[in-house]
Amino acid sequence: MGEFISFLGNNLADFWQFTGFANATIQHVIMLLVGLLFIYLAIAKEFEPMLLIPIGFGMLIGNIPFPLDAGLNVGIYEEGSVLNILYQGVTSGWYPPLIFLGIGAMTDFSALISNPKLMLIGASAQFGIFGAYIIALLIGFEPNQAGAIGIIGGADGPTAIFLSSKLAPNLMGAIAVSAYSYMALVPVIQPPIMRLLTNKNERLIRMKPPRVVSHTEKVMFPIIGMLLTTFLVPSGLPLLGMLFFGNLLKESGVTRRLANTASGPLIDTITILLGVTVGASTQTSQFLTWDSILIFVLGAFSFVIATTSGVLFVKLFNLFLGKDNKINPLIGNAGVSAVPDSARISQVVGLEYDPTNYLLMHAMGPNVAGVIGSAVAAGILLGFLI
């Protein structure tokens, strides 16, 4: 009887050593609380729930404590584990192009086609990327790491993952979570900057209604856009090629089933896998470092620079435009590629000052241009840093 009790006691002691309770640290608790915060913001505040719920729950999955040397083969960084296999879509960089395929299939480029000069606003907002890149270099990051960090300023999660998987895989978790966090915080970060940088008269500017875009123009745009951008930046081909291909599926009018699949079930599936695995990659042993904190700070700077650049560029551009062709600078924030949230913010802030001035369609021009711009910027950084 005594031997049985001793045997049972040893088994229970061994069992206890494998539980999360026995292996939990304050770092695990911190990351679990961050994951719960993401889920709360998604549900209670409706901050990008399609992104924050998978990422937040992924953080819970990735930070369940277990003994790292026990050979359980369940952690995301343990080769051969289920989570590790799913995470290869992130580390190998094939989730982001599939996301871009879906984005292209659901995006209407009509606002940009009808008013091509709005492309310049999308380009100007990319100063946030290069501004953060320079700051990251100045505080000691390696050039490849600085390039991966800078892309956060584009407010484009898939592009941030794609670039960091090539340039700084060890920082990818922090960069991805930072990029998606700031995408979700667009309604919080951008409006104060927009109000600060504009005056009452500028906020009341009414823009001409966009012209009607023909079917032929819509079909030609993804073909010409793909050729021009990829000839300029071949390294951006995986993202730009899939973006424009998805748009051609939508606009051709003869591949509706493919477009519906790309913009529906496919992008939803990849979003789930990407969000959960990115969230799980925040495992405390790899994520909770001083570099991660710096990345979050730099991400905020890059996002502020991008928004500021877009608004100030419109103000400058207006000096060269006729009275009837002025652009409302409240759409300058939409140059970041958080589609369609930043365009929606342009609309919301504009309606505060004139309830009859609808800016959404105008803001969608620089917004979709920002998607193209961030992919081009990623290609440029990849081209000279790889």
Sequence and secondary structure as in RCSB ss.txt:
>XXXX:A:sequence
MGEFISFLGNNLADFWQFTGFANATIQHVIMLLVGLLFIYLAIAKEFEPMLLIPIGFGMLIGNIPFPLDAGLNVG
IYEEGSVLNILYQGVTSGWYPPLIFLGIGAMTDFSALISNPKLMLIGASAQFGIFGAYIIALLIGFEPNQAGAIG
IIGGADGPTAIFLSSKLAPNLMGAIAVSAYSYMALVPVIQPPIMRLLTNKNERLIRMKPPRVVSHTEKVMFPIIG
MLLTTFLVPSGLPLLGMLFFGNLLKESGVTRRLANTASGPLIDTITILLGVTVGASTQTSQFLTWDSILIFVLGA
FSFVIATTSGVLFVKLFNLFLGKDNKINPLIGNAGVSAVPDSARISQVVGLEYDPTNYLLMHAMGPNVAGVIGSA
VAAGILLGFLI
>XXXX:A:secstr
 HHHHHHHHHHHHHHHHHSHHHH  HHHHHHHHHHHHHHHHHHHS SSHHHHHHHHHHHHHHT    TTS    S
TTSTTSHHHHHHHHHHTT HHHHHHHHHHHH   HHHHH GGGHHHHHHTTHHHHHHHHHHHHTT  HHHHHHHH
GGGGT HHHHHHHHHHH GGGHHHHHHHHHHHHHTHHHHHHHHHHHH  HHHHT          HHHHHHHHHHH
HHHHHHH GGGHHHHHHHHHHHHHHHSSS HHHHHHIIIIIHHHHHHHHHHHHHHTT HHHHSSHHHHHHHHHHH
HHHHHHHHHHHHHHHHHHTTS GGG   GGGGGGGS  TTHHHHHHHHHHHHH TT   HHHHHHHHHHHHHHHH
HHHHHHHHHH 
